[in-house]
Amino acid sequence: MAKATAVRGAGVTFTGVTFIPAVFGRPRLVAARAPGWQPVVQYPVAEPSPAEPVSLETVTLRLEALAHPVLLCLLRALARGPAHHR
């Protein structure tokens, strides 16, 4: 990930912008900003050739892994940040 610093626009100064390469959003560029959060730009990664299609079984297994209760608990804790851990 690359970072740019001191981005100014619309009267707001950000301490940085995080750039994240991704293959899933291809060919779109995604930008997100929320109050109190650092802006993020997700950009498409060039691939030499289109990726092979993923089977439904593989997609199902991946989604089940993401929905695991322990992982969800960990992600919630990370999303809350250090201020909520006491």
MIROMI-571448 format. One record per residue: residue number from 1; chain; x, y, z of N, C-alpha, C in turn. Coordinates in Angstrom, 3 decimals, always signed. Each point is the difference from the previous one (the first is absolute). Layout:
BEGIN
<node pos="NUM" unit="A" n_east="X" n_north="Y" n_up="Z" ca_east="X" ca_north="Y" ca_up="Z" c_east="X" c_north="Y" c_up="Z"/>
...
***
This chain:
BEGIN
<node pos="1" unit="A" n_east="+0.833" n_north="-1.161" n_up="+0.000" ca_east="-0.833" ca_north="+1.161" ca_up="+0.000" c_east="+0.888" c_north="+1.238" c_up="+0.000"/>
<node pos="2" unit="A" n_east="-0.399" n_north="+0.978" n_up="-0.752" ca_east="+0.736" ca_north="+1.252" ca_up="-0.061" c_east="-0.803" c_north="+1.070" c_up="+0.709"/>
<node pos="3" unit="A" n_east="+0.684" n_north="+0.999" n_up="+0.537" ca_east="-0.691" ca_north="+1.090" ca_up="+0.676" c_east="+0.464" c_north="+1.340" c_up="-0.558"/>
<node pos="4" unit="A" n_east="-0.942" n_north="+0.909" n_up="-0.163" ca_east="+0.315" ca_north="+1.377" ca_up="-0.369" c_east="-0.359" c_north="+0.860" c_up="+1.194"/>
<node pos="5" unit="A" n_east="+0.752" n_north="+1.048" n_up="+0.239" ca_east="-0.259" ca_north="+0.810" ca_up="+1.187" c_east="-0.463" c_north="+1.395" c_up="-0.360"/>
<node pos="6" unit="A" n_east="-0.611" n_north="+0.669" n_up="+0.970" ca_east="-0.461" ca_north="+1.384" ca_up="-0.108" c_east="-0.884" c_north="+0.233" c_up="-1.211"/>
<node pos="7" unit="A" n_east="-1.087" n_north="-0.729" n_up="-0.101" ca_east="-0.970" ca_north="+0.197" ca_up="-1.072" c_east="-0.985" c_north="+1.059" c_up="+0.460"/>
<node pos="8" unit="A" n_east="-0.209" n_north="+1.018" n_up="-0.830" ca_east="-0.914" ca_north="+1.076" ca_up="+0.360" c_east="-1.085" c_north="+0.119" c_up="-1.052"/>
<node pos="9" unit="A" n_east="-1.214" n_north="+0.197" n_up="+0.451" ca_east="-1.094" ca_north="+0.194" ca_up="-0.935" c_east="-1.260" c_north="+0.382" c_up="+0.749"/>
<node pos="10" unit="A" n_east="-0.783" n_north="+0.876" n_up="-0.554" ca_east="-1.267" ca_north="+0.448" ca_up="+0.569" c_east="+0.166" c_north="+0.496" c_up="+1.424"/>
<node pos="11" unit="A" n_east="+1.145" n_north="+0.627" n_up="+0.294" ca_east="+0.230" ca_north="+0.559" ca_up="+1.315" c_east="+0.355" c_north="-1.026" c_up="+1.070"/>
<node pos="12" unit="A" n_east="+0.293" n_north="-1.229" n_up="-0.395" ca_east="+0.328" ca_north="-1.059" ca_up="+0.952" c_east="+1.403" c_north="-0.504" c_up="-0.297"/>
<node pos="13" unit="A" n_east="+0.798" n_north="-0.209" n_up="+1.030" ca_east="+1.342" ca_north="-0.541" ca_up="-0.169" c_east="+0.048" c_north="-1.394" c_up="+0.602"/>
<node pos="14" unit="A" n_east="+0.448" n_north="-0.966" n_up="-0.769" ca_east="+0.141" ca_north="-1.366" ca_up="+0.468" c_east="+1.471" c_north="-0.276" c_up="+0.266"/>
<node pos="15" unit="A" n_east="+0.278" n_north="-0.884" n_up="+0.951" ca_east="+1.391" ca_north="-0.330" ca_up="+0.290" c_east="+0.548" c_north="-0.984" c_up="-1.006"/>
<node pos="16" unit="A" n_east="-0.843" n_north="-0.630" n_up="-0.786" ca_east="+0.477" ca_north="-0.945" ca_up="-0.994" c_east="-1.138" c_north="-0.654" c_up="-0.752"/>
<node pos="17" unit="A" n_east="+0.348" n_north="-0.644" n_up="-1.074" ca_east="-0.937" ca_north="-0.773" ca_up="-0.793" c_east="+0.620" c_north="-1.378" c_up="-0.185"/>
<node pos="18" unit="A" n_east="-0.774" n_north="-1.030" n_up="+0.227" ca_east="+0.503" ca_north="-1.353" ca_up="-0.176" c_east="-0.452" c_north="-0.518" c_up="-1.360"/>
<node pos="19" unit="A" n_east="+0.945" n_north="-0.505" n_up="-0.778" ca_east="-0.289" ca_north="-0.584" ca_up="-1.306" c_east="+0.105" c_north="-1.513" c_up="+0.122"/>
<node pos="20" unit="A" n_east="-1.068" n_north="-0.711" n_up="-0.422" ca_east="-0.043" ca_north="-1.456" ca_up="+0.123" c_east="-0.207" c_north="-0.611" c_up="-1.385"/>
<node pos="21" unit="A" n_east="+0.947" n_north="-0.822" n_up="-0.450" ca_east="-0.199" ca_north="-0.693" ca_up="-1.278" c_east="-0.995" c_north="-1.153" c_up="+0.178"/>
<node pos="22" unit="A" n_east="-0.843" n_north="-0.225" n_up="-1.001" ca_east="-0.985" ca_north="-1.089" ca_up="+0.086" c_east="-0.336" c_north="-0.521" c_up="-1.391"/>
<node pos="23" unit="A" n_east="-0.334" n_north="-1.265" n_up="-0.069" ca_east="-0.416" ca_north="-0.588" ca_up="-1.270" c_east="-1.516" c_north="-0.133" c_up="-0.079"/>
<node pos="24" unit="A" n_east="-0.700" n_north="+0.092" n_up="+1.133" ca_east="-1.438" ca_north="-0.244" ca_up="+0.011" c_east="-0.821" c_north="+1.149" c_up="-0.553"/>
<node pos="25" unit="A" n_east="+0.482" n_north="+1.221" n_up="+0.080" ca_east="-0.763" ca_north="+1.135" ca_up="-0.480" c_east="+0.244" c_north="+0.347" c_up="-1.441"/>
<node pos="26" unit="A" n_east="+0.829" n_north="-0.784" n_up="-0.658" ca_east="+0.377" ca_north="+0.299" ca_up="-1.373" c_east="-1.203" c_north="+0.183" c_up="-0.878"/>
<node pos="27" unit="A" n_east="-0.088" n_north="+0.981" n_up="-0.823" ca_east="+0.970" ca_north="+1.053" ca_up="-0.322" c_east="-0.251" c_north="+1.294" c_up="+0.763"/>
<node pos="28" unit="A" n_east="-0.742" n_north="-0.036" n_up="+1.102" ca_east="-0.396" ca_north="+1.229" ca_up="+0.688" c_east="+1.028" c_north="+0.473" c_up="+1.029"/>
<node pos="29" unit="A" n_east="-0.015" n_north="+1.300" n_up="+0.231" ca_east="+0.783" ca_north="+0.636" ca_up="+1.048" c_east="-1.001" c_north="+0.353" c_up="+1.103"/>
<node pos="30" unit="A" n_east="+0.304" n_north="-0.358" n_up="+1.243" ca_east="-0.921" ca_north="+0.251" ca_up="+1.106" c_east="+0.690" c_north="+0.913" c_up="+1.001"/>
<node pos="31" unit="A" n_east="-0.694" n_north="+1.064" n_up="+0.392" ca_east="+0.520" ca_north="+0.907" ca_up="+1.023" c_east="-1.013" c_north="+0.063" c_up="+1.131"/>
<node pos="32" unit="A" n_east="+0.493" n_north="-0.033" n_up="+1.239" ca_east="-0.899" ca_north="+0.053" ca_up="+1.152" c_east="+0.573" c_north="+0.943" c_up="+1.046"/>
<node pos="33" unit="A" n_east="-0.902" n_north="+0.759" n_up="+0.624" ca_east="+0.395" ca_north="+0.900" ca_up="+1.078" c_east="-1.159" c_north="+0.087" c_up="+0.971"/>
<node pos="34" unit="A" n_east="+0.314" n_north="-0.055" n_up="+1.274" ca_east="-0.998" ca_north="+0.148" ca_up="+1.054" c_east="+0.585" c_north="+0.878" c_up="+1.094"/>
<node pos="35" unit="A" n_east="-0.842" n_north="+0.754" n_up="+0.701" ca_east="+0.499" ca_north="+0.861" ca_up="+1.070" c_east="+0.817" c_north="-0.794" c_up="+1.021"/>
<node pos="36" unit="A" n_east="+1.194" n_north="+0.496" n_up="+0.290" ca_east="+0.865" ca_north="-0.647" ca_up="+0.972" c_east="+0.856" c_north="-1.121" c_up="-0.561"/>
<node pos="37" unit="A" n_east="-0.171" n_north="-0.328" n_up="-1.251" ca_east="+0.765" ca_north="-1.085" ca_up="-0.629" c_east="+0.881" c_north="+0.571" c_up="-1.101"/>
<node pos="38" unit="A" n_east="+1.110" n_north="-0.655" n_up="-0.234" ca_east="+0.911" ca_north="+0.396" ca_up="-1.068" c_east="-0.601" c_north="-0.397" c_up="-1.351"/>
<node pos="39" unit="A" n_east="+0.065" n_north="+0.876" n_up="-1.005" ca_east="-0.532" ca_north="-0.341" ca_up="-1.316" c_east="+0.746" c_north="-1.202" c_up="-0.616"/>
<node pos="40" unit="A" n_east="-0.738" n_north="-0.809" n_up="-0.768" ca_east="+0.561" ca_north="-1.194" ca_up="-0.630" c_east="-0.363" c_north="+0.020" c_up="-1.484"/>
<node pos="41" unit="A" n_east="+0.978" n_north="-0.341" n_up="-0.830" ca_east="-0.237" ca_north="-0.152" ca_up="-1.435" c_east="+0.389" c_north="-1.422" c_up="-0.365"/>
<node pos="42" unit="A" n_east="-0.966" n_north="-0.742" n_up="-0.543" ca_east="+0.250" ca_north="-1.366" ca_up="-0.460" c_east="+0.087" c_north="+0.053" c_up="-1.523"/>
<node pos="43" unit="A" n_east="+1.136" n_north="-0.439" n_up="-0.527" ca_east="+0.199" ca_north="+0.107" ca_up="-1.434" c_east="+0.221" c_north="-1.390" c_up="-0.617"/>
<node pos="44" unit="A" n_east="-0.367" n_north="-0.148" n_up="-1.270" ca_east="+0.150" ca_north="-1.307" ca_up="-0.649" c_east="+1.455" c_north="-0.341" c_up="-0.291"/>
<node pos="45" unit="A" n_east="+0.327" n_north="-1.255" n_up="+0.168" ca_east="+1.336" ca_north="-0.509" ca_up="-0.304" c_east="-0.043" c_north="-0.573" c_up="-1.409"/>
<node pos="46" unit="A" n_east="+0.986" n_north="+0.346" n_up="-0.781" ca_east="+0.073" ca_north="-0.541" ca_up="-1.359" c_east="+0.349" c_north="-1.482" c_up="+0.071"/>
<node pos="47" unit="A" n_east="-0.714" n_north="-0.796" n_up="-0.748" ca_east="+0.274" ca_north="-1.436" ca_up="-0.073" c_east="+0.408" c_north="-0.344" c_up="-1.428"/>
<node pos="48" unit="A" n_east="+0.926" n_north="-0.938" n_up="-0.161" ca_east="+0.404" ca_north="-0.375" ca_up="-1.347" c_east="-1.138" c_north="-0.633" c_up="-0.794"/>
<node pos="49" unit="A" n_east="-0.887" n_north="-0.709" n_up="+0.701" ca_east="-1.143" ca_north="-0.623" ca_up="-0.666" c_east="-1.138" c_north="-0.115" c_up="+1.012"/>
<node pos="50" unit="A" n_east="-1.229" n_north="-0.134" n_up="-0.477" ca_east="-1.119" ca_north="-0.139" ca_up="+0.929" c_east="+0.189" c_north="-1.220" c_up="+0.908"/>
<node pos="51" unit="A" n_east="-0.416" n_north="+0.147" n_up="+1.244" ca_east="+0.124" ca_north="-1.102" ca_up="+0.962" c_east="-0.956" c_north="-1.135" c_up="-0.368"/>
<node pos="52" unit="A" n_east="+0.373" n_north="-1.193" n_up="+0.405" ca_east="-0.870" ca_north="-1.157" ca_up="-0.209" c_east="-1.243" c_north="+0.145" c_up="+0.868"/>
<node pos="53" unit="A" n_east="-1.154" n_north="-0.424" n_up="-0.488" ca_east="-1.205" ca_north="+0.079" ca_up="+0.826" c_east="+0.141" c_north="-0.876" c_up="+1.249"/>
<node pos="54" unit="A" n_east="-0.567" n_north="+0.471" n_up="+1.087" ca_east="+0.042" ca_north="-0.738" ca_up="+1.260" c_east="-1.297" c_north="-0.795" c_up="+0.122"/>
<node pos="55" unit="A" n_east="+0.118" n_north="-1.237" n_up="+0.444" ca_east="-1.183" ca_north="-0.853" ca_up="+0.109" c_east="-0.924" c_north="+0.490" c_up="+1.114"/>
<node pos="56" unit="A" n_east="-1.267" n_north="-0.357" n_up="-0.097" ca_east="-0.981" ca_north="+0.363" ca_up="+1.011" c_east="+0.386" c_north="-0.605" c_up="+1.351"/>
<node pos="57" unit="A" n_east="+0.532" n_north="-1.194" n_up="-0.010" ca_east="+0.419" ca_north="-0.655" ca_up="+1.236" c_east="+1.107" c_north="+0.810" c_up="+0.690"/>
<node pos="58" unit="A" n_east="+0.965" n_north="+0.490" n_up="-0.775" ca_east="+1.089" ca_north="+0.797" ca_up="+0.564" c_east="-0.527" c_north="+1.304" c_up="+0.582"/>
<node pos="59" unit="A" n_east="-0.902" n_north="+0.655" n_up="-0.718" ca_east="-0.581" ca_north="+1.247" ca_up="+0.486" c_east="-0.775" c_north="-0.252" c_up="+1.295"/>
<node pos="60" unit="A" n_east="-0.764" n_north="-1.086" n_up="+0.039" ca_east="-0.765" ca_north="-0.345" ca_up="+1.200" c_east="+0.922" c_north="-0.236" c_up="+1.184"/>
<node pos="61" unit="A" n_east="+1.090" n_north="-0.736" n_up="-0.204" ca_east="+0.955" ca_north="-0.260" ca_up="+1.078" c_east="+0.652" c_north="+1.293" c_up="+0.501"/>
<node pos="62" unit="A" n_east="+0.321" n_north="+0.896" n_up="-0.911" ca_east="+0.613" ca_north="+1.269" ca_up="+0.387" c_east="-0.964" c_north="+0.853" c_up="+0.816"/>
<node pos="63" unit="A" n_east="-1.264" n_north="+0.047" n_up="-0.423" ca_east="-0.993" ca_north="+0.783" ca_up="+0.733" c_east="-0.270" c_north="-0.600" c_up="+1.376"/>
<node pos="64" unit="A" n_east="-0.023" n_north="-1.318" n_up="+0.085" ca_east="-0.184" ca_north="-0.659" ca_up="+1.294" c_east="+1.170" c_north="+0.317" c_up="+0.932"/>
<node pos="65" unit="A" n_east="+1.210" n_north="+0.037" n_up="-0.537" ca_east="+1.177" ca_north="+0.322" ca_up="+0.816" c_east="-0.089" c_north="+1.432" c_up="+0.518"/>
<node pos="66" unit="A" n_east="-0.497" n_north="+0.915" n_up="-0.831" ca_east="-0.132" ca_north="+1.397" ca_up="+0.417" c_east="-1.090" c_north="+0.173" c_up="+1.055"/>
<node pos="67" unit="A" n_east="-0.980" n_north="-0.890" n_up="+0.008" ca_east="-1.117" ca_north="+0.104" ca_up="+0.935" c_east="+0.266" c_north="-0.740" c_up="+1.312"/>
<node pos="68" unit="A" n_east="+1.192" n_north="-0.523" n_up="+0.191" ca_east="+0.319" ca_north="-0.747" ca_up="+1.219" c_east="-0.134" c_north="+0.928" c_up="+1.213"/>
<node pos="69" unit="A" n_east="-0.676" n_north="-0.442" n_up="+1.071" ca_east="-0.243" ca_north="+0.858" ca_up="+1.163" c_east="+1.270" c_north="+0.581" c_up="+0.633"/>
<node pos="70" unit="A" n_east="+1.069" n_north="-0.762" n_up="+0.062" ca_east="+1.244" ca_north="+0.504" ca_up="+0.597" c_east="+0.579" c_north="+1.125" c_up="-0.859"/>
<node pos="71" unit="A" n_east="-0.026" n_north="-0.181" n_up="-1.314" ca_east="+0.499" ca_north="+1.041" ca_up="-0.900" c_east="-0.848" c_north="+1.256" c_up="+0.126"/>
<node pos="72" unit="A" n_east="-1.325" n_north="-0.151" n_up="+0.051" ca_east="-0.878" ca_north="+1.160" ca_up="+0.120" c_east="+0.252" c_north="+0.747" c_up="+1.306"/>
<node pos="73" unit="A" n_east="+0.227" n_north="-0.722" n_up="+1.073" ca_east="+0.303" ca_north="+0.624" ca_up="+1.288" c_east="+1.315" c_north="+0.786" c_up="-0.087"/>
<node pos="74" unit="A" n_east="+1.005" n_north="-0.591" n_up="-0.619" ca_east="+1.281" ca_north="+0.667" ca_up="-0.165" c_east="-0.142" c_north="+1.260" c_up="-0.847"/>
<node pos="75" unit="A" n_east="-0.740" n_north="-0.084" n_up="-1.099" ca_east="-0.189" ca_north="+1.158" ca_up="-0.871" c_east="-0.756" c_north="+1.117" c_up="+0.709"/>
<node pos="76" unit="A" n_east="-0.997" n_north="-0.364" n_up="+0.814" ca_east="-0.719" ca_north="+1.025" ca_up="+0.759" c_east="+0.940" c_north="+0.705" c_up="+0.980"/>
<node pos="77" unit="A" n_east="+0.846" n_north="-0.771" n_up="+0.660" ca_east="+0.949" ca_north="+0.577" ca_up="+0.952" c_east="+0.975" c_north="+0.938" c_up="-0.714"/>
<node pos="78" unit="A" n_east="+0.470" n_north="-0.401" n_up="-1.176" ca_east="+0.909" ca_north="+0.853" ca_up="-0.763" c_east="-0.700" c_north="+1.267" c_up="-0.478"/>
<node pos="79" unit="A" n_east="-1.253" n_north="-0.130" n_up="-0.407" ca_east="-0.747" ca_north="+1.154" ca_up="-0.493" c_east="-0.255" c_north="+1.012" c_up="+1.109"/>
<node pos="80" unit="A" n_east="-0.178" n_north="-0.476" n_up="+1.228" ca_east="-0.232" ca_north="+0.909" ca_up="+1.123" c_east="+1.249" c_north="+0.789" c_up="+0.347"/>
<node pos="81" unit="A" n_east="+1.169" n_north="-0.579" n_up="-0.259" ca_east="+1.250" ca_north="+0.693" ca_up="+0.267" c_east="+0.446" c_north="-0.128" c_up="+1.442"/>
<node pos="82" unit="A" n_east="+1.198" n_north="+0.496" n_up="+0.305" ca_east="+0.573" ca_north="-0.148" ca_up="+1.338" c_east="-0.743" c_north="+0.763" c_up="+1.087"/>
<node pos="83" unit="A" n_east="-0.763" n_north="+1.035" n_up="-0.340" ca_east="-0.708" ca_north="+0.789" ca_up="+1.007" c_east="-1.060" c_north="-0.822" c_up="+0.728"/>
<node pos="84" unit="A" n_east="-0.494" n_north="-1.060" n_up="-0.627" ca_east="-1.074" ca_north="-0.796" ca_up="+0.592" c_east="+0.522" c_north="-1.228" c_up="+0.748"/>
<node pos="85" unit="A" n_east="+1.280" n_north="-0.226" n_up="-0.010" ca_east="+0.573" ca_north="-1.153" ca_up="+0.694" c_east="+0.476" c_north="+0.443" c_up="+1.379"/>
<node pos="86" unit="A" n_east="-0.600" n_north="-0.531" n_up="+1.031" ca_east="+0.393" ca_north="+0.372" ca_up="+1.366" c_east="+0.135" c_north="-1.214" c_up="+0.844"/>
***
